[in-house]
């Protein structure tokens, strides 16, 4: 027996107008200062006004948000007493919105209790809407929360099916404002979600379908979206692809590219999308050569997404890896952590911690094969040097 978890999806042009239809008294918007400056918070608040809903916002969410940020936000949320919490932004505001929702509705529980093995109540005191403004994280769909523990210098991956949003609004007008570099980074995040979700040990017929379509759409549209941000067809396709990838890996889980990316991002404070995107080709190359690796599934994905006729699974997998590298080059993405401007000194000084965090990351457990500590060392050095 397995489960499929998803919010109600409202998608397409002007999807944000859905906010005019909801019922309630107060909404607490979790966001960041960039969303305020871009006028996105104002757009949301005006839609809420038409539904006679008062609103306020918490705009102190930072990239790679911390546990402390979430705890500060919930104190303000408790004072405001909303019946709607709205996550507005990239993955950081949406993850903080989930954490705030959990702590707001369960005041006697610690944030660390956000786990699939602990029972708690949600969607009782308030409901949650997620509005992604980037096309990549899938946080509007997933039941995970990624926060950084500033003291321990590691990312915490908290999860429960109960924190899936009630509604996700997938409106392409928001990512249309993304600059090329952010479009590239978030697009590679979505691609990594789709590829890893497809070969996860928890993959299933439903997650496979979403991941396959997401990869196809990303290959067809990411380069156009980076080159011409005003191309709304490419923007909408990428926005939908990111959500599909979120549905796919959110119901199967990611792999060791995320383990490595989580660790690099937390220890060296680098953006998540490129952290996982850089790792993806190296981890795929490792996987297809390892005993029990998923080269058969990579090959199936290559044949479906690239329409290739190569019959040998290993060679088809190599074609898929090379296609990913080509896309990365074409969208101006770094192909190694060294090229990502991570100083060698910083990498070496923190290497043992980076390896430890990657080895202990929850995404490692859903990978196949699971690398040894020594293999993680090898993979991280290859990804740094670009070998």
C-alpha positions in Angstrom: 0.0 0.0 0.0 1.2 3.5 -0.9 -0.1 7.0 -0.8 -0.3 10.0 -3.1 -0.4 13.4 -1.5 -1.2 16.7 -3.2 -3.0 20.0 -2.6 -5.7 21.4 -4.8 -3.9 22.9 -7.8 -5.0 26.2 -9.3 -2.9 26.9 -12.3 -2.6 29.0 -15.5 -2.9 32.6 -16.3 -4.4 34.7 -13.5 -4.6 31.7 -11.2 -3.9 34.1 -8.2 -7.5 35.4 -8.6 -8.5 32.3 -6.8 -7.7 34.2 -3.6 -10.8 36.3 -4.3 -13.0 33.2 -3.7 -11.8 32.0 -0.3 -13.6 32.6 3.0 -12.0 33.8 6.2 -11.0 36.7 8.4 -7.3 37.1 8.5 -4.3 35.9 6.4 -0.7 35.7 7.5 1.7 36.0 4.5 5.1 34.4 4.9 7.6 35.9 2.4 10.8 37.9 1.9 11.7 41.5 1.2 12.3 40.8 -2.5 8.6 39.8 -2.9 7.6 43.0 -1.2 9.8 45.1 -3.5 8.5 43.3 -6.7 5.0 44.1 -5.7 3.9 40.5 -5.3 2.8 40.9 -1.7 0.6 43.8 -2.8 -0.9 41.7 -5.5 -1.8 39.0 -3.0 -3.2 41.5 -0.4 -5.4 43.2 -3.0 -6.9 39.8 -4.0 -7.5 39.0 -0.3 -9.2 42.4 0.1 -11.7 41.5 -2.5 -12.6 38.4 -0.4 -12.9 40.7 2.7 -9.9 39.1 4.3 -7.5 41.2 6.3 -3.8 40.4 5.9 -0.3 41.1 7.2 3.0 39.8 6.2 6.3 38.5 7.7 9.1 39.3 5.3 12.2 38.3 7.2 12.7 34.9 5.5 16.3 34.6 4.2 17.8 32.2 1.6 18.4 28.8 3.3 16.1 29.9 6.2 17.0 29.1 9.7 15.0 27.4 12.5 15.3 30.8 14.3 13.5 32.6 11.5 10.6 30.1 11.6 10.3 30.4 15.4 10.3 34.2 15.2 7.6 34.1 12.6 5.3 31.8 14.6 5.3 34.2 17.5 4.0 37.0 15.2 1.5 34.5 13.7 0.1 33.6 17.1 -0.4 37.3 17.9 -2.3 37.8 14.6 -4.4 34.7 14.9 -5.0 34.0 11.2 -7.3 31.4 9.6 -5.1 31.4 6.5 -1.3 31.1 6.2 0.1 31.9 2.8 3.6 31.1 1.7 4.7 33.5 -1.1 8.1 33.2 -2.8 10.6 30.5 -3.6 11.2 27.4 -1.5 12.5 29.4 1.5 9.3 31.3 2.3 7.1 28.3 1.5 9.1 26.0 3.8 9.0 28.6 6.6 5.2 28.9 6.1 4.9 25.1 6.6 7.0 25.3 9.8 5.0 28.2 11.1 1.7 26.4 10.4 2.9 23.4 12.3 4.0 25.3 15.4 0.9 27.6 15.2 -1.5 24.7 15.2 0.5 22.6 17.7 1.8 25.1 20.3 2.8 22.4 22.8 5.0 20.5 20.3 8.6 21.2 19.3 9.6 21.9 15.7 11.6 18.7 15.8 8.4 16.8 16.3 7.5 17.5 12.7 8.0 13.9 11.6 6.0 11.2 9.8 6.2 9.1 12.9 4.5 11.5 15.3 0.8 12.3 15.2 -0.4 15.8 15.3 -3.3 18.0 13.9 -3.2 20.5 11.1 -5.7 22.3 8.9 -7.9 22.8 11.9 -7.1 26.2 13.3 -6.1 27.5 9.8 -5.5 26.4 6.2 -2.4 27.0 4.1 -1.9 28.3 0.6 1.4 28.1 -1.2 2.2 30.5 -4.1 5.5 29.8 -5.8 7.3 32.7 -7.5 10.2 30.6 -8.9 10.0 27.5 -11.0 12.0 24.9 -9.3 11.7 24.1 -5.6 8.4 22.2 -5.6 7.9 23.3 -2.0 4.3 24.3 -2.9 3.6 20.6 -3.3 5.9 18.6 -1.0 5.5 17.5 2.6 9.1 18.4 3.5 10.5 21.4 5.3 14.2 22.2 4.9 15.7 24.6 7.5 19.2 25.4 8.5 20.5 24.8 12.0 22.9 27.7 12.3 24.6 26.3 15.4 25.3 22.8 13.9 25.9 24.1 10.3 23.6 21.5 8.8 20.2 21.4 7.1 17.3 19.8 8.9 14.9 17.9 6.7 11.6 17.7 8.6 8.7 15.9 7.0 5.1 14.8 7.4 2.3 14.2 5.0 0.1 16.3 7.2 1.8 19.5 6.1 0.9 19.3 2.5 -0.8 22.6 1.5 -4.5 22.9 1.1 -4.1 24.9 -2.1 -1.2 25.6 -4.4 -1.5 28.5 -6.9 0.7 28.0 -10.0 0.5 31.4 -11.7 3.1 32.1 -14.4 3.1 35.9 -13.9 5.3 35.5 -10.8 8.3 33.6 -12.2 8.2 35.9 -15.3 10.1 38.4 -13.2 13.0 36.0 -12.4 16.4 37.0 -13.8 18.3 34.5 -16.1 20.6 33.2 -13.4 17.7 32.5 -11.0 15.7 30.9 -13.8 18.7 28.6 -14.5 19.3 27.7 -10.9 15.7 26.9 -10.1 15.2 25.1 -13.4 18.1 22.8 -12.6 16.6 22.2 -9.1 13.4 21.0 -10.8 15.3 18.8 -13.2 17.2 17.2 -10.3 13.9 16.6 -8.5 12.4 14.9 -11.6 15.4 12.7 -12.4 16.1 11.6 -8.8 12.4 11.1 -8.0 12.2 8.9 -11.1 14.9 6.5 -9.8 14.1 6.7 -6.0 13.6 3.4 -4.3 10.1 4.7 -3.4 9.2 5.5 -7.0 5.8 4.4 -8.2 3.6 4.5 -11.3 2.2 8.0 -10.4 5.5 9.6 -9.5 7.1 8.2 -12.6 4.5 9.8 -14.8 5.0 13.2 -13.3 8.8 13.0 -13.4 8.8 11.9 -17.0 6.7 14.8 -18.2 8.6 17.2 -16.0 11.9 16.2 -17.6 10.4 16.5 -21.1 9.1 20.0 -20.4 12.3 21.2 -18.8 14.4 20.0 -21.7 12.0 21.7 -24.1 11.6 25.0 -22.2 14.4 25.9 -19.8 16.9 27.3 -22.3 14.2 29.5 -23.8 13.0 30.7 -20.4 16.6 31.7 -19.6 17.3 33.4 -22.9 13.9 35.2 -23.1 12.2 35.7 -19.8 9.3 37.4 -21.5 8.3 34.2 -23.4 5.2 33.3 -21.4 4.7 29.9 -23.0 8.2 28.8 -21.8 7.5 30.4 -18.4 4.2 28.6 -17.9 5.6 25.3 -19.1 8.6 25.6 -16.7 6.2 26.6 -13.8 4.1 23.6 -14.5 7.1 21.3 -14.9 8.5 22.4 -11.5 5.2 21.6 -9.8 5.0 18.2 -11.7 8.6 17.4 -10.5 7.5 18.4 -7.0 4.5 16.0 -7.2 6.8 13.3 -8.5 9.7 13.5 -6.1 7.5 14.6 -3.3 5.7 11.2 -3.5 8.9 9.2 -4.1 11.8 11.3 -2.6 15.1 12.6 -3.9 18.6 11.0 -3.9 22.3 11.7 -3.3 22.6 14.7 -5.5 20.3 16.3 -2.9 22.4 14.8 -0.1 25.5 16.5 -1.5 23.7 19.7 -2.4 22.1 20.0 1.0 25.5 19.6 2.7 27.3 22.1 0.4 24.5 24.6 0.8 24.3 24.4 4.5 28.1 24.4 5.3 29.3 26.9 2.6 26.1 28.9 2.2 25.5 28.5 -1.5 22.1 28.6 -3.4 20.3 25.3 -3.4 19.5 25.0 -7.1 23.1 25.0 -8.4 24.2 22.9 -5.4 22.1 20.0 -6.4 22.3 20.6 -10.1 26.0 20.5 -10.1 26.0 17.2 -8.3 23.4 15.5 -10.5 25.6 14.3 -13.5 28.3 13.0 -11.1 25.8 11.1 -9.0 24.1 9.7 -12.1 27.5 8.5 -13.5 28.2 6.8 -10.2 24.8 5.2 -10.1 24.9 3.7 -13.6 28.3 2.0 -12.9 27.4 0.6 -9.5 25.9 -2.8 -8.9 22.2 -2.5 -8.4 22.2 1.0 -9.8 19.2 2.4 -11.8 20.7 2.5 -15.3 17.6 0.7 -16.6 15.3 3.5 -15.4 17.7 6.2 -16.6 17.6 4.5 -20.0 13.8 4.5 -20.0 13.7 8.1 -19.1 16.2 9.0 -21.8 14.2 7.2 -24.5 10.9 8.9 -23.4 12.2 12.4 -22.7 14.7 12.5 -25.6 13.0 10.2 -28.1 16.2 8.3 -28.6 16.4 4.7 -30.0 19.6 3.5 -28.2 18.8 0.0 -27.0 21.8 -0.4 -24.6 20.8 0.8 -21.2 24.2 2.0 -20.2 24.7 4.0 -23.4 21.2 5.4 -23.2 21.9 6.5 -19.6 25.2 8.2 -20.8 23.3 10.1 -23.5 20.9 11.4 -20.8 23.8 12.5 -18.6 25.4 14.3 -21.5 22.1 16.0 -22.4 21.9 17.3 -18.8 25.4 18.7 -19.1 24.6 20.4 -22.4 21.5 22.0 -20.9 23.6 23.2 -17.9 26.2 24.8 -20.3 23.5 26.4 -22.4 21.9 28.1 -19.4 25.2 29.3 -18.0 25.2 27.0 -15.0 28.5 26.0 -13.3 29.5 22.4 -14.0 31.6 22.0 -10.8 31.7 23.4 -7.3 35.1 25.0 -8.2 33.4 26.8 -11.1 30.7 27.7 -8.6 33.3 29.9 -7.0 33.7 27.9 -3.8 37.3 28.5 -2.6 39.5 25.4 -2.4 40.4 26.5 1.2 36.8 26.6 2.3 36.0 23.3 0.7 39.0 21.5 2.3 38.6 23.0 5.7 35.0 21.9 5.8 35.4 18.7 3.8 34.9 16.2 6.7 31.7 17.9 7.8 30.4 18.1 4.2 31.0 14.4 3.8 29.4 13.6 7.1 26.3 15.6 6.4 25.8 14.1 3.0 26.2 10.6 4.4 23.6 11.3 7.1 21.2 13.2 4.9 17.7 11.6 4.7 17.8 11.6 0.9 20.7 9.1 1.0 18.4 6.5 2.4 16.1 6.6 -0.7 19.0 6.3 -3.2 20.2 3.3 -5.0 22.9 2.4 -4.4 23.8 4.0 -1.1 27.4 5.3 -1.3 29.9 4.5 1.4 31.6 7.3 3.3 34.6 6.8 1.0 32.4 7.0 -2.1 30.9 10.2 -0.9 34.4 11.6 -0.5 35.2 10.6 -4.1 32.0 12.0 -5.5 32.4 15.3 -3.7 36.0 15.7 -4.9 35.0 14.9 -8.5 32.1 17.4 -8.3 34.5 20.0 -6.9 37.2 19.6 -9.5 34.8 18.8 -12.4 36.3 15.4 -13.2 
